[in-house]
Amino acid sequence: MLGRNDVVKSSVAVLAVCCLLSACSINSLIATFDFSDAEIKAEEAAKVAKLVKKLHEKPHTSFFGAQAEEERVSAPDELADMKAYVAIPDLAQALKDPNPHVRSHAARALYMMFDHAQAAEPALREALNDNWTTVNLWSAWALWYMNAASTELLPVVRHLCGTTDVYSAVRAADLGIQIEQDPTNYIQCLMRGMFDADEALDVVSTIHDETHYKGYLPVLLEGTRSSNPRVRSISVNLLGASVYAGPEVTPVLRKLATQDPNETVRLNAVQSLVTGGDGRDPGVPAGTAEGTGQETIDLLMQLAQGHDGQVRQTAIEALRDARHQSPEFLAALVAAMKDPENDVRKAAVRSFATIGGPAVVAGEGPLKSAWSDYLKARDSKSKISDEDLDYYQTVWWALVEIGQRPNEDIPN
């Protein structure tokens, strides 16, 4: 019979063996996944070689070769994703492949690896004359990034803008605008894209990523009539730029702010009703230049007290950006500090600190009262929700901004 000490010793021995086995298992597992850099590079090289071999296969034209041909078409994309610069000569050669889809994907892959593709320039220049539009398109983009002359590329771009391939036309227009730094010659092409359900989003996204040119106005106005809410949303957002302010835009923004079925469109329209206001200068309400800016203010006042919480918040922020200081708005801000939506409450609090002047006077008492509510809740050990804590932090900062910094630290 084992004694107490024997049992303890036996247990320790078993535990030691278990730990040893566990350590061995862990080390074995680590060793399984502990690939060296050389092994990883060898694996990548093998994959590149396999893709290049696939790329150089003869086209698979039979019914049963469809899958194999699809793999040839996708090989350039995989090589580009891997940044397989070693395959650039093979991609240049693929620009003469009998399959136009292989040629197109090869041109796009060279565009994606343009920074190492100088050796492919002659093949890309030849591909500008290809009879397949997307081959022309991606070859032109690649050469543009490789500092090709605009005189060489613009004839290709203008030709593409006139083709029936709307996909290539829209992207060619984007390239043309980058080259000429002016959209004037490409508005008609972009308008074609706006009437194509598959391309309209790309058109407004292109405009979103570039400088706001006045010439884009008809394109964006067409975007506000799109059946795609994302197109409408981006369009109204861009129309908030000062370059587009005018009698054509004001009624469109007001209508979409109140009548569009999509909330994001409405919010962007409300936001665009005031241009600027992020810096020291007050924002300009839409319609001011035509003498109807007060109509926009009146509309925003209605929306700031409407039924939609996010719209209320955005309307308050728009009026804040305009530095609006009417007694009616300041009273609405005080009321909004009790709004059931926390973001609306915070928007009202920030407005007192941002607008300045009479807003500071009107807001000082309500802000101090809100801070007193926090102190009472804190001192009574009442549970303060995360949302309320967030609100009281905003109140603390607003008091600091108006020169009434509380004696207590910011809530946390």
Stockholm file with secondary structure:
# STOCKHOLM 1.0

chainA/1-412         MLGRNDVVKSSVAVLAVCCLLSACSINSLIATFDFSDAEIKAEEAAKVAKLVKKLHEKPHTSFFGAQAEEERVSAPDELADMKAYVAIPDLAQALKDPNPHVRSHAARALYMMFDHAQAAEPALREALNDNWTTVNLWSAWALWYMNAASTELLPVVRHLCGTTDVYSAVRAADLGIQIEQDPTNYIQCLMRGMFDADEALDVVSTIHDETHYKGYLPVLLEGTRSSNPRVRSISVNLLGASVYAGPEVTPVLRKLATQDPNETVRLNAVQSLVTGGDGRDPGVPAGTAEGTGQETIDLLMQLAQGHDGQVRQTAIEALRDARHQSPEFLAALVAAMKDPENDVRKAAVRSFATIGGPAVVAGEGPLKSAWSDYLKARDSKSKISDEDLDYYQTVWWALVEIGQRPNEDIPN
#=GR chainA/1-412 SS CCCHHHHHHHHHHHHHHHHHHHHHHHHHHHHHHCCCHHHHHHHHHHHHHHHHHHHTSCCCCSGGGHHHHHHHHHHHHHHHHTTCGGGHHHHHHHTTCSSHHHHHHHHHHHHHTGGGCGGGHHHHHHHTTCSSHHHHHHHHHHHHHTTCCHHHHHHHHHHHHTSSCHHHHHHHHHHHHHHHTCCGGGHHHHHHHHTSTTTHHHHHHHHHTSCCCGGGHHHHHHHTTCSSHHHHHHHHHHTTSGGGCSTTTHHHHHHHHHHCSCHHHHHHHHHHTEECCSSSSCCEETTGGGTCHHHHHHHHHHHHTSSCHHHHHHHHHHHHHTTCCCHHHHHHHHHHTTCSSHHHHHHHHHHHHHHCTHHHHHHHHHHHHHHHHHHHHHHTTCCCCHHHHHHHHHHHHHHHHTTCCCSSCCCC
#=GC SS_cons         CCCHHHHHHHHHHHHHHHHHHHHHHHHHHHHHHCCCHHHHHHHHHHHHHHHHHHHTSCCCCSGGGHHHHHHHHHHHHHHHHTTCGGGHHHHHHHTTCSSHHHHHHHHHHHHHTGGGCGGGHHHHHHHTTCSSHHHHHHHHHHHHHTTCCHHHHHHHHHHHHTSSCHHHHHHHHHHHHHHHTCCGGGHHHHHHHHTSTTTHHHHHHHHHTSCCCGGGHHHHHHHTTCSSHHHHHHHHHHTTSGGGCSTTTHHHHHHHHHHCSCHHHHHHHHHHTEECCSSSSCCEETTGGGTCHHHHHHHHHHHHTSSCHHHHHHHHHHHHHTTCCCHHHHHHHHHHTTCSSHHHHHHHHHHHHHHCTHHHHHHHHHHHHHHHHHHHHHHTTCCCCHHHHHHHHHHHHHHHHTTCCCSSCCCC
//
